[in-house]
Amino acid sequence: MTSIASQDQTIARRLHDAHDTYKEQTLLHRRFKHKDIVPLLNSLSGQTPFEVSQIGESLEKRSIHQVKAGTGTHKVLLWSQMHGDEATATMALFDIFNFLKASDDGFDDFREVVLANTTLYFVPMLNPDGAERFQRRTATDIDMNRDALRLQTPEGALLKKLQQTLQPLVGFNLHDQNPRYSVGKTGKQAVMSFLATAYNEERNVNEVRERSMQLIVGMNQVVQQFVPGQVGRFDDEFEPRAFGDNIQKWGTTLVLVESGGYKGDVEKMIIRRLNFVAILTALKAIADGSYKREDTADYQRIPENGRLLFDVLIRNATVVREGQAVTVDVGIFHNEINTSNGGFRYKSVIDDIGDLSTFHGLNEIDATGLTLVPAHVYAEPLNSAADLQQLDAVSLRREGISVFKVRQKPDDWYPQHPVHLLYEGDLPAQPLAIDQIPTFLLLKDNQIIYQFVNGFWGDTIDESGKRCNGIAE
């Protein structure tokens, strides 16, 4: 006879494999805005099994909506994008809406259990003003997740009103976390992390918090199928201002979900799929009560998030200082910068230099025997970045020339090929220093082995790599 646990794993695998069927195709990039989801919400109105209503508005008068589904006794409140730049779960919620309205796909029994035993209240994009700017904070410049006591944001006040009015059994607080967190000391990237928030300084466990832990144990088991060893547990230090901690204190079981990073998945489509599976299987566990069989000791066995990983870690490079050869490791971060067209580019930075042997990188290069030197600079200053179109950047790059001085400050126009535009300031790596843009060469016997531009090199600059280029300092 198949065990219940095995059945759950099979259902999770089926949901995972079927996700593309329900994936909302209008949301394929993280930087969508309020105007992009309103038509989707309007289209749900009147469709079975949904009730869609406007329940409030942001400081800048953008509508905040609730999508209700189900008729069961167990109320569940799910909200996403309380931080405007944390959009992964919002995409997954719209996938879940597509799933809930489907039929004759092999999941009818699953949907029936969930919708007959729970009443679901979804609030996608709780912070539409932040989403408009793709920033963490609201238009008040307040972090809503630190506003549970003062309630100075209209969006935060709305969330508390929902919790106090609905008194849901379970709340899902859906976030994105820094994609550089590791799982414990493993050096593996935390693709997803969970937290059963504390409700007091002592971090006691009552029935409400125990339920959080049990639900997370089940979600962890599900996600581990697809990213083994890459699930973490967020630090549970009590934060008296935070909504997660307070909602747990107010009597609603709080499950905090953090979407981290997955190497090569810039738009988080893989983690979106994992959210889809983890949330749906958790809703079924609430509906049929199967979460009660989980041992909270298994929650404590999930490794805590560890120290940050570098996007790139160069080990054992040689630099020359005052005529002396020095061996250093170089840690690089790729930071996203919003652009005026609604997209982003990277502005990378050297975060640390020295002995980084106890750290890990998402990408690592063993530079033993290689010497790090400044990139070569094009001989003649250019009037503007547009003048690059007259040059053969590919041929110049083969010679190690990737830095071009420009007399006019570059705007949001960037060349197709990876270059470093030097408007003012000093050439990076002359000498190498923290907070520089990582543009330099790694040589062996004067032969170029690696050519870095803005922290990217060789195969790491692909078709979408325009976002890596055109650095202005």
ABEGO torsion letter per residue (X at the ends): XBBAAAAAAAAAAAAAAAAAAABBAABABAABBAAAAAAAAAAABGBOABBBBBAEBBAAGBBBBBBBBEABABBBBBBBGABAABAAAAAAAAAAAAAAABBGAGAAAAAAAAAAABBBBBBBGABAAAAAAGBABBAAGBBAAAAAAAGABAAAAAAAAAAAAAGBABBBBBBBBBAABBBEAAGBBBABBBBBBBABAAGBBBAAAAAAAAAAAAAAAAAAAABBGABBBBBABBBAABAAAAAAAAGBBBBBBBBBBBBGBAAGAAAAAAAAAAAAAAAAAAAAGAAAABBAAAAAABBBBBBBBBABBBBGBBBBBGGBBBBBBBBBBBBBBBBAAGBBBBBBBBABBEBAAABBBABBBBABGBBBBBBBBBABBBABAAAAAABBAAAAAAAGBABBBBABBBBABBBABBBBBBABEBBBGOBBBBGBBBBBBBBBGGBBABBBBGGBBEAABBAAAAAABGBBX
